[in-house]
Amino acid sequence: MSSATTTREETAHALLRTHGRTYASEAGIRMRDTPKPLYQLLVLTSLLSAPIRAGVAVDAARALYDAGMSTPHRMREATWQQRVDALGRGHYRRYDESTATTLGTGAEFVGERCGGDLRRLREEADGDRDRMRRLLREAPGLGPTGADIFLREVQGVWPEFRPHLDTKATQGAERLGLPSDPAHLAKLVDGEDLARFAAALVRAALDRSVADSVEAARTAPTASGSGHGGG
């Protein structure tokens, strides 16, 4: 193994140790291949799709779930004002009114198009990533960016879509000196870690300080229990 390959693998694992948590886990979603967490991920994806800080989107998702809006039925039952108020508690104020409307129509989409279960879209896609992306874009408020966010996060429980390392993730890879080709990039970590790895790469793209913290972790003496770990 060449020294360059070793360095890239060290960087990838340092990134996982320091920033390897999915956005879903930050929002309190326990990802499984079941209807509720998949719907919660769709809500989070819709919030992350807006031009707003990721931390605000995560807080807003938590506020919606805490208010009971964690299933399509409960989201539809909530009034528009209840959605606006929950988003406000998560400090998601700039787009709160339009997003409250989109969340309502999105819940209707999941209920009517998918019978409340996004696994129906998975079955329709039949392992075809491009088809899955198109199906996700049928959801109100989800464009190409939203489809990529959902696939980045869901690859932990829908392995047929691995590796999903989109443009934002590869931008982070370039900043860290890692390969920008998704296939080569994916080889640096285990398949089960790809969702966490993708989220960490996105953080590197969004925040220049991530690269510095990863380099410090890579060159520091090995210590058990360091870093953030899970996601």
WOWOZI-V927787 format. One record per backbone hydrogen bond with DSSP energy under -0.5 kcal/mol. NH is the residue of the N-H (numbers start at 1). CO is the residue of the C=O. Records with the same first field share a line. If there is no record, write none. Layout:
NH->CO + CO
//
This chain:
6->2
7->3
8->4
9->5
10->6
11->7
12->8
13->9
14->10
15->11
16->12
17->13
18->14
19->15
20->16
21->19
26->22
27->23
28->25
29->24
30->28
31->29
34->32
38->34
39->35
40->36
41->37
42->38
43->39
44->40
45->41
46->42
47->43
48->44
49->45
50->47
52->50
57->53
58->54
59->55
60->56
61->57
62->58
63->59
64->60
65->61
66->62
67->63
68->65
69->64
70->68
75->71
76->72
77->73
78->74
83->79
84->80
85->81
86->82
87->83
88->84
89->85
90->86
91->88
92->87
93->91
96->93
99->95
100->96
101->97
102->98
103->99
104->100
105->101
106->102
107->103
108->104
109->105
110->106
111->107
112->108
113->109
114->109 + 110
115->111
116->110
117->114
120->117
121->118
122->118
123->119
124->120
125->121
126->122
127->122
128->125
129->127
132->128
133->129
134->130
135->131
136->132
137->133
138->135
139->136
142->139
143->141
147->143
148->144
149->145
150->146
151->147
152->148
153->149
154->150
155->151
156->153
157->154
158->154
161->158
162->159
165->163
166->164
170->166
171->167
172->168
173->169
174->170
175->171
176->172
177->174
178->173
182->180
185->181
186->182
187->183
188->185
189->186
193->190
194->191
197->193
198->194
199->195
200->196
201->197
202->198
203->199
204->200
205->201
206->202
207->203
210->207
211->208
212->208
213->209
214->210
215->211
216->212
217->213
218->214
219->215
220->216
226->223
228->17
229->17
230->228
//
